[in-house]
Amino acid sequence: MNRYDDYDDRSMFEEPHGNSALRRSSKRNPRNLPCPTCKQPNRLTPKDKQLGYQCDTCADHDEGGY
């Protein structure tokens, strides 16, 4: 097995071929937490929070996006 095989598997992401780092929501990882930056509800999953993420809108804004 190539050590980079897992890198190409983006199925864990909400938008596997997009720019978002947010994790896919599921029964075990629901999108039920507010963004720590904008406080909007239901923006993050527990895994997103564990990783210290903010919602895509806030991340795009901080990174100079739209």
Buried (B, 14 or more C-beta within 10 A) or exposed (E): EEEEEEEEEEEEBBEEEEEBBBBBBEEEBEBEBBBBBEEEEEBBBBBBBEEEBBBBBBBBBEEEEE
